[in-house]
């Protein structure tokens, strides 16, 4: 006859085995999907100079077009996540990826400012709900105390995209004139169609819930589902349990503002890093610039692995998020104040480590607080409103440079946005203690089964 201690040991062993399998079966593929998403939304930064030369795009028009992606993204993000919660992640994430790949490839037909704006907006509409959808999807597979590193592996797609996508985009920009296509047309076509191919594969590869995974044993499915079910009940007891409740919840509003500040920092750098490095090297954006730009993302990938692992082991997600966002703000400011190639590149490395690593750390906070349909809507709400920071960033940078008649003012304003985010994270110290209490309650509830 099995004792309670033996039962708990078997339960824990089944969960460990299930999580290990989920990690290797799901996360590398999700990271690849995210990498392609990041390539397709940020490759416009590589095409900036070529687009301006070929279709007469002004700096202001580029800034508006680069940012308008996030308006389409924001409008449809909440409906998209609610649809994922209803029809299942496998079908919905595949649909998102295939449609955004087709729209991204259609960027090759850009002819003037109007088509640039329309296609960038449609790209945001097509991709709406992808990243929040994946974050929600991971709550179906990974308990809170293991979610930081799981989200971190998924977010590895960000530095992977910019580490490998930067040389790829630079190389494609050297393919001028093949089959009567310009270099930037080749870049949009190849990188867009790559997303379509992976989206079709995802339709057959992904599973929506642990119960559908043939690679989990019956015991692993039962143990993992039980732990996630108990955790979800505790979240519903401590947080909002309906969509209207989200809009009245002060903690959710803070999450939105924090994520907004992070996105201002991220995209203010991503959209302008290629041209900044090219200026310092005295060259145009191509393979050489792409190779140098891959260095900050390599540093970010390495740091993210160790930092998220440390945060999971020591329940230090909030503390490490503050440190990482502060590091990003300092790195962005330094990149504006320095004027030689090597120091600026090192500053960008510092910034990239900070604003890449802070994102998986941040997402452990709302996903440990929101459950049920409130999780589907809340994660999307945070993502949609927060992602407007990607629209604000290029506009803020451009306007601050004009306002202060100083090219450094734009990047310094992005740095200041990051510091605001650090302060808002600091105000969540009380909620983090509550999160640890909830985790302890989850462990206690499971040990009684």
TORMAR-869537 format. One line per 3 residues: number of its first residue (from 1); their letters; for each residue y, z, x of C-alpha. Coordinates in nm, 3 decimals. Layout:
% TORMAR-869537
NUM = A = Y:Z:X ~ ...
//
This chain:
% TORMAR-869537
1 = XXX = 0.000:0.000:0.000 ~ 0.340:-0.099:0.140 ~ 0.598:0.176:0.192
4 = XXX = 0.968:0.134:0.123 ~ 1.032:0.116:0.497 ~ 0.774:-0.160:0.537
7 = XXX = 0.923:-0.349:0.245 ~ 1.274:-0.325:0.392 ~ 1.142:-0.445:0.729
10 = XXX = 0.970:-0.744:0.568 ~ 1.285:-0.820:0.365 ~ 1.504:-0.809:0.676
13 = XXX = 1.261:-1.027:0.871 ~ 1.253:-1.285:0.589 ~ 1.634:-1.297:0.580
16 = XXX = 1.657:-1.338:0.958 ~ 1.406:-1.621:0.948 ~ 1.580:-1.787:0.653
19 = XXX = 1.925:-1.769:0.814 ~ 1.794:-1.911:1.142 ~ 1.643:-2.207:0.956
22 = XXX = 1.956:-2.263:0.747 ~ 2.171:-2.252:1.058 ~ 1.981:-2.532:1.231
25 = XXX = 1.907:-2.741:0.922 ~ 2.256:-2.739:0.767 ~ 2.532:-2.650:1.009
28 = XXX = 2.509:-2.933:1.268 ~ 2.512:-3.192:0.989 ~ 2.804:-3.023:0.812
31 = XXX = 2.992:-3.009:1.144 ~ 2.938:-3.384:1.184 ~ 3.075:-3.443:0.833
34 = XXX = 3.380:-3.230:0.913 ~ 3.430:-3.413:1.243 ~ 3.445:-3.746:1.063
37 = XXX = 3.686:-3.600:0.805 ~ 3.918:-3.480:1.081 ~ 3.901:-3.814:1.264
40 = XXX = 3.990:-4.005:0.948 ~ 4.278:-3.780:0.847 ~ 4.432:-3.747:1.196
43 = XXX = 4.369:-4.088:1.358 ~ 4.704:-4.198:1.216 ~ 4.858:-4.002:1.505
46 = XXX = 4.695:-4.247:1.749 ~ 4.812:-4.545:1.547 ~ 5.173:-4.420:1.527
49 = XXX = 5.323:-4.634:1.801 ~ 5.124:-4.946:1.704 ~ 5.212:-4.912:1.335
52 = XXX = 5.577:-4.867:1.419 ~ 5.572:-5.177:1.635 ~ 5.370:-5.398:1.397
55 = XXX = 5.509:-5.307:1.054 ~ 5.844:-5.154:1.147 ~ 5.755:-4.798:1.045
58 = XXX = 6.036:-4.550:1.120 ~ 5.983:-4.195:1.245 ~ 6.085:-4.057:0.905
61 = XXX = 5.848:-4.293:0.723 ~ 5.562:-4.197:0.955 ~ 5.628:-3.828:0.898
64 = XXX = 5.626:-3.876:0.520 ~ 5.314:-4.090:0.526 ~ 5.128:-3.857:0.761
67 = XXX = 5.207:-3.562:0.538 ~ 5.165:-3.723:0.194 ~ 4.788:-3.712:0.247
70 = XXX = 4.806:-3.340:0.174 ~ 4.982:-3.387:-0.159 ~ 4.691:-3.590:-0.296
73 = XXX = 4.454:-3.341:-0.135 ~ 4.628:-3.043:-0.295 ~ 4.650:-3.188:-0.647
76 = XXX = 4.277:-3.253:-0.680 ~ 4.128:-2.974:-0.468 ~ 4.070:-2.712:-0.740
79 = XXX = 3.916:-2.959:-0.991 ~ 3.697:-3.093:-0.709 ~ 3.561:-2.750:-0.615
82 = XXX = 3.493:-2.660:-0.978 ~ 3.302:-2.987:-1.013 ~ 3.098:-2.905:-0.700
85 = XXX = 3.016:-2.563:-0.849 ~ 2.898:-2.742:-1.165 ~ 2.704:-3.049:-1.041
88 = XXX = 2.586:-2.924:-0.702 ~ 2.698:-2.962:-0.343 ~ 2.459:-3.240:-0.242
91 = XXX = 2.592:-3.493:-0.494 ~ 2.957:-3.393:-0.477 ~ 3.000:-3.364:-0.099
94 = XXX = 2.829:-3.702:-0.059 ~ 3.060:-3.858:-0.318 ~ 3.365:-3.719:-0.142
97 = XXX = 3.257:-3.851:0.195 ~ 3.170:-4.202:0.078 ~ 3.498:-4.250:-0.110
100 = XXX = 3.717:-4.114:0.168 ~ 3.540:-4.338:0.420 ~ 3.613:-4.644:0.206
103 = XXX = 3.981:-4.549:0.167 ~ 4.013:-4.472:0.539 ~ 3.870:-4.813:0.626
106 = XXX = 4.118:-4.966:0.377 ~ 4.402:-4.832:0.595 ~ 4.349:-5.153:0.795
109 = XXX = 4.532:-5.334:0.511 ~ 4.856:-5.140:0.568 ~ 5.142:-5.390:0.560
112 = XXX = 5.459:-5.187:0.503 ~ 5.589:-4.841:0.422 ~ 5.474:-4.857:0.059
115 = XXX = 5.112:-4.945:0.136 ~ 5.112:-4.681:0.410 ~ 5.224:-4.413:0.163
118 = XXX = 4.981:-4.523:-0.110 ~ 4.676:-4.537:0.116 ~ 4.752:-4.202:0.280
121 = XXX = 4.794:-4.045:-0.064 ~ 4.467:-4.199:-0.187 ~ 4.291:-4.074:0.127
124 = XXX = 4.397:-3.721:0.033 ~ 4.274:-3.771:-0.325 ~ 3.937:-3.902:-0.201
127 = XXX = 3.885:-3.618:0.047 ~ 4.013:-3.344:-0.187 ~ 3.777:-3.051:-0.207
130 = XXX = 3.567:-3.137:0.098 ~ 3.644:-2.848:0.332 ~ 3.684:-2.580:0.059
133 = XXX = 3.370:-2.725:-0.095 ~ 3.178:-2.670:0.226 ~ 3.319:-2.317:0.260
136 = XXX = 3.199:-2.244:-0.095 ~ 2.866:-2.411:-0.014 ~ 2.815:-2.180:0.284
139 = XXX = 2.852:-1.875:0.057 ~ 2.536:-2.002:-0.120 ~ 2.339:-1.982:0.205
142 = XXX = 2.487:-1.718:0.440 ~ 2.559:-1.347:0.367 ~ 2.905:-1.214:0.453
145 = XXX = 2.802:-1.041:0.775 ~ 2.664:-1.372:0.909 ~ 2.923:-1.604:0.764
148 = XXX = 3.180:-1.593:1.045 ~ 2.960:-1.768:1.296 ~ 2.822:-2.003:1.029
151 = XXX = 3.174:-2.116:0.935 ~ 3.251:-2.129:1.308 ~ 2.967:-2.376:1.369
154 = XXX = 3.093:-2.586:1.077 ~ 3.445:-2.571:1.220 ~ 3.303:-2.695:1.548
157 = XXX = 3.356:-3.030:1.378 ~ 3.732:-2.991:1.432 ~ 3.729:-2.975:1.815
160 = XXX = 3.433:-3.216:1.819 ~ 3.637:-3.470:1.622 ~ 3.937:-3.435:1.847
163 = XXX = 3.732:-3.407:2.166 ~ 3.518:-3.716:2.100 ~ 3.740:-3.886:1.844
166 = XXX = 4.039:-3.892:2.078 ~ 3.870:-4.112:2.343 ~ 3.707:-4.318:2.065
169 = XXX = 4.039:-4.381:1.892 ~ 4.201:-4.458:2.227 ~ 3.923:-4.703:2.314
172 = XXX = 3.942:-4.876:1.976 ~ 4.317:-4.915:2.024 ~ 4.238:-5.132:2.327
175 = XXX = 4.037:-5.378:2.110 ~ 4.340:-5.588:2.023 ~ 4.288:-5.937:1.882
178 = XXX = 3.909:-5.933:1.829 ~ 3.825:-6.139:1.516 ~ 4.201:-6.163:1.454
181 = XXX = 4.229:-5.788:1.387 ~ 4.488:-5.569:1.557 ~ 4.383:-5.263:1.754
184 = XXX = 4.481:-5.014:1.485 ~ 4.295:-5.217:1.219 ~ 3.978:-5.187:1.427
187 = XXX = 4.029:-4.813:1.461 ~ 4.065:-4.752:1.086 ~ 3.776:-4.987:0.999
190 = XXX = 3.518:-4.843:1.241 ~ 3.601:-4.478:1.185 ~ 3.616:-4.518:0.805
193 = XXX = 3.281:-4.696:0.778 ~ 3.118:-4.428:0.996 ~ 3.205:-4.173:0.725
196 = XXX = 3.051:-4.397:0.456 ~ 2.722:-4.418:0.646 ~ 2.699:-4.041:0.699
199 = XXX = 2.796:-3.981:0.333 ~ 2.501:-4.192:0.217 ~ 2.268:-3.998:0.448
202 = XXX = 2.406:-3.668:0.310 ~ 2.298:-3.770:-0.041 ~ 1.936:-3.746:0.074
205 = XXX = 1.964:-3.477:0.342 ~ 2.162:-3.189:0.184 ~ 2.020:-2.932:-0.059
208 = XXX = 2.249:-2.757:-0.308 ~ 2.086:-2.410:-0.310 ~ 1.822:-2.218:-0.109
211 = XXX = 1.574:-2.254:-0.398 ~ 1.572:-2.633:-0.338 ~ 1.502:-2.611:0.037
214 = XXX = 1.145:-2.717:0.115 ~ 1.192:-2.585:0.469 ~ 1.219:-2.223:0.346
217 = XXX = 0.908:-2.024:0.252 ~ 0.881:-1.856:-0.087 ~ 0.946:-1.516:0.076
220 = XXX = 1.252:-1.646:0.262 ~ 1.397:-1.798:-0.056 ~ 1.346:-1.474:-0.250
223 = XXX = 1.493:-1.248:0.021 ~ 1.798:-1.467:0.086 ~ 1.868:-1.522:-0.285
226 = XXX = 1.840:-1.148:-0.353 ~ 2.085:-1.056:-0.080 ~ 2.338:-1.317:-0.189
229 = XXX = 2.304:-1.214:-0.555 ~ 2.372:-0.846:-0.480 ~ 2.667:-0.941:-0.260
232 = XXX = 2.815:-1.161:-0.531 ~ 2.792:-0.880:-0.790 ~ 2.982:-0.647:-0.557
235 = XXX = 3.254:-0.907:-0.498 ~ 3.299:-0.954:-0.872 ~ 3.331:-0.575:-0.909
238 = XXX = 3.611:-0.552:-0.648 ~ 3.795:-0.884:-0.687 ~ 3.913:-1.122:-0.962
241 = XXX = 3.634:-1.253:-1.186 ~ 3.819:-1.540:-1.356 ~ 4.051:-1.829:-1.270
244 = XXX = 4.361:-1.677:-1.441 ~ 4.305:-1.358:-1.243 ~ 4.352:-1.548:-0.918
247 = XXX = 4.719:-1.617:-0.989 ~ 4.790:-1.247:-1.050 ~ 4.609:-1.123:-0.742
250 = XXX = 4.841:-1.031:-0.452 ~ 4.567:-1.057:-0.192 ~ 4.484:-1.414:-0.299
253 = XXX = 4.854:-1.505:-0.275 ~ 4.860:-1.366:0.080 ~ 4.553:-1.571:0.168
256 = XXX = 4.737:-1.882:0.047 ~ 5.047:-1.810:0.257 ~ 4.839:-1.731:0.566
259 = XXX = 4.640:-2.053:0.538 ~ 4.965:-2.243:0.481 ~ 5.108:-2.109:0.807
262 = XXX = 4.788:-2.200:0.994 ~ 4.797:-2.558:0.865 ~ 5.165:-2.598:0.961
265 = XXX = 5.066:-2.507:1.317 ~ 4.755:-2.727:1.323 ~ 4.894:-3.054:1.193
268 = XXX = 5.231:-3.025:1.358 ~ 5.040:-3.047:1.686 ~ 4.762:-3.291:1.589
271 = XXX = 4.997:-3.560:1.459 ~ 5.224:-3.554:1.767 ~ 4.996:-3.455:2.057
274 = XXX = 4.896:-3.813:2.150 ~ 5.254:-3.939:2.180 ~ 5.366:-3.622:2.365
277 = XXX = 5.093:-3.663:2.630 ~ 5.164:-4.036:2.658 ~ 5.534:-3.965:2.718
280 = XXX = 5.455:-3.718:2.997 ~ 5.215:-3.965:3.159 ~ 5.463:-4.251:3.121
283 = XXX = 5.209:-4.470:2.942 ~ 5.101:-4.581:2.594 ~ 4.837:-4.417:2.377
286 = XXX = 4.497:-4.547:2.486 ~ 4.171:-4.438:2.646 ~ 4.344:-4.246:2.931
289 = XXX = 4.554:-4.041:2.688 ~ 4.251:-3.987:2.464 ~ 4.050:-3.846:2.756
292 = XXX = 4.321:-3.596:2.846 ~ 4.365:-3.492:2.483 ~ 3.994:-3.409:2.457
295 = XXX = 4.041:-3.116:2.700 ~ 4.219:-2.877:2.456 ~ 3.949:-2.938:2.195
298 = XXX = 3.672:-2.872:2.448 ~ 3.834:-2.538:2.529 ~ 3.863:-2.462:2.156
301 = XXX = 3.496:-2.539:2.091 ~ 3.378:-2.305:2.368 ~ 3.612:-2.024:2.267
304 = XXX = 3.528:-2.051:1.898 ~ 3.157:-1.995:1.961 ~ 3.211:-1.669:2.149
307 = XXX = 3.497:-1.534:1.937 ~ 3.324:-1.585:1.601 ~ 3.005:-1.433:1.739
310 = XXX = 3.198:-1.128:1.860 ~ 3.379:-1.096:1.526 ~ 3.050:-1.102:1.330
313 = XXX = 2.888:-0.841:1.552 ~ 3.183:-0.602:1.545 ~ 3.319:-0.674:1.191
316 = XXX = 3.646:-0.771:1.362 ~ 3.733:-1.090:1.174 ~ 4.085:-0.981:1.080
319 = XXX = 4.174:-0.845:1.423 ~ 4.050:-1.155:1.602 ~ 4.225:-1.383:1.349
322 = XXX = 4.555:-1.214:1.432 ~ 4.493:-1.259:1.805 ~ 4.397:-1.626:1.770
325 = XXX = 4.693:-1.722:1.548 ~ 4.927:-1.536:1.782 ~ 4.778:-1.731:2.074
328 = XXX = 4.838:-2.057:1.886 ~ 5.204:-1.969:1.824 ~ 5.261:-1.886:2.192
331 = XXX = 5.087:-2.205:2.308 ~ 5.290:-2.425:2.071 ~ 5.616:-2.265:2.187
334 = XXX = 5.520:-2.310:2.553 ~ 5.438:-2.678:2.498 ~ 5.795:-2.729:2.375
337 = XXX = 5.966:-2.535:2.652 ~ 5.771:-2.683:2.944 ~ 5.838:-3.033:3.075
340 = XXX = 5.567:-3.131:3.323 ~ 5.225:-3.270:3.241 ~ 4.984:-3.003:3.367
343 = XXX = 5.168:-2.697:3.223 ~ 5.214:-2.874:2.887 ~ 4.846:-2.970:2.873
346 = XXX = 4.748:-2.608:2.950 ~ 4.983:-2.489:2.676 ~ 4.814:-2.724:2.431
349 = XXX = 4.476:-2.585:2.543 ~ 4.601:-2.236:2.465 ~ 4.735:-2.349:2.125
352 = XXX = 4.418:-2.539:2.033 ~ 4.196:-2.240:2.108 ~ 4.413:-2.030:1.881
355 = XXX = 4.460:-2.249:1.576 ~ 4.104:-2.386:1.577 ~ 3.934:-2.047:1.614
358 = XXX = 4.155:-1.869:1.360 ~ 4.027:-2.090:1.077 ~ 3.661:-1.980:1.054
361 = XXX = 3.777:-1.621:1.110 ~ 4.027:-1.654:0.826 ~ 3.773:-1.795:0.578
364 = XXX = 3.548:-1.491:0.615 ~ 3.824:-1.287:0.445 ~ 3.853:-1.463:0.105
367 = XXX = 3.480:-1.545:0.090 ~ 3.400:-1.175:0.129 ~ 3.639:-1.093:-0.155
370 = XXX = 3.587:-1.368:-0.415 ~ 3.268:-1.429:-0.614 ~ 3.137:-1.648:-0.896
373 = XXX = 3.368:-1.905:-1.051 ~ 3.661:-1.716:-0.896 ~ 3.518:-1.809:-0.556
376 = XXX = 3.497:-2.178:-0.651 ~ 3.852:-2.182:-0.786 ~ 4.000:-1.934:-0.537
379 = XXX = 3.872:-2.102:-0.222 ~ 4.000:-2.435:-0.354 ~ 4.334:-2.283:-0.454
382 = XXX = 4.381:-2.133:-0.109 ~ 4.284:-2.462:0.051 ~ 4.494:-2.683:-0.175
385 = XXX = 4.820:-2.490:-0.157 ~ 4.762:-2.394:0.204 ~ 4.698:-2.755:0.303
388 = XXX = 5.046:-2.848:0.184 ~ 5.133:-2.703:0.525 ~ 4.997:-3.031:0.661
391 = XXX = 5.260:-3.213:0.455 ~ 5.538:-2.974:0.554 ~ 5.459:-2.971:0.927
394 = XXX = 5.571:-3.323:1.030 ~ 5.872:-3.303:0.797 ~ 5.969:-2.960:0.930
397 = XXX = 5.933:-3.076:1.289 ~ 6.143:-3.390:1.234 ~ 6.416:-3.210:1.037
400 = XXX = 6.449:-2.921:1.281 ~ 6.494:-3.164:1.570 ~ 6.775:-3.336:1.381
403 = XXX = 6.930:-3.011:1.255 ~ 6.951:-2.852:1.601 ~ 6.988:-3.184:1.790
406 = XXX = 6.718:-3.055:2.026 ~ 6.369:-3.210:2.062 ~ 6.223:-2.864:2.131
409 = XXX = 6.337:-2.721:1.796 ~ 6.058:-2.893:1.601 ~ 5.768:-2.738:1.793
412 = XXX = 5.943:-2.400:1.806 ~ 5.968:-2.403:1.426 ~ 5.591:-2.462:1.406
415 = XXX = 5.540:-2.170:1.642 ~ 5.754:-1.949:1.417 ~ 5.538:-2.046:1.118
418 = XXX = 5.234:-1.921:1.310 ~ 5.402:-1.587:1.378 ~ 5.470:-1.545:1.006
421 = XXX = 5.098:-1.590:0.951 ~ 5.021:-1.320:1.209 ~ 5.243:-1.076:1.020
424 = XXX = 5.075:-1.158:0.687 ~ 4.732:-1.103:0.843 ~ 4.853:-0.766:0.970
427 = XXX = 4.940:-0.665:0.611 ~ 4.572:-0.718:0.514 ~ 4.449:-0.427:0.726
430 = XXX = 4.376:-0.213:0.419 ~ 4.175:-0.488:0.245 ~ 3.964:-0.535:0.558
433 = XXX = 3.858:-0.172:0.543 ~ 3.758:-0.231:0.181 ~ 3.559:-0.535:0.295
436 = XXX = 3.360:-0.317:0.536 ~ 3.294:-0.069:0.257 ~ 3.166:-0.352:0.035
439 = XXX = 2.935:-0.470:0.314 ~ 2.795:-0.119:0.350 ~ 2.742:-0.107:-0.026
442 = XXX = 2.555:-0.437:-0.010 ~ 2.325:-0.301:0.259 ~ 2.265:0.012:0.054
445 = XXX = 2.190:-0.183:-0.262 ~ 1.941:-0.403:-0.082 ~ 1.765:-0.110:0.083
448 = XX = 1.694:0.036:-0.262 ~ 1.494:-0.272:-0.365
//
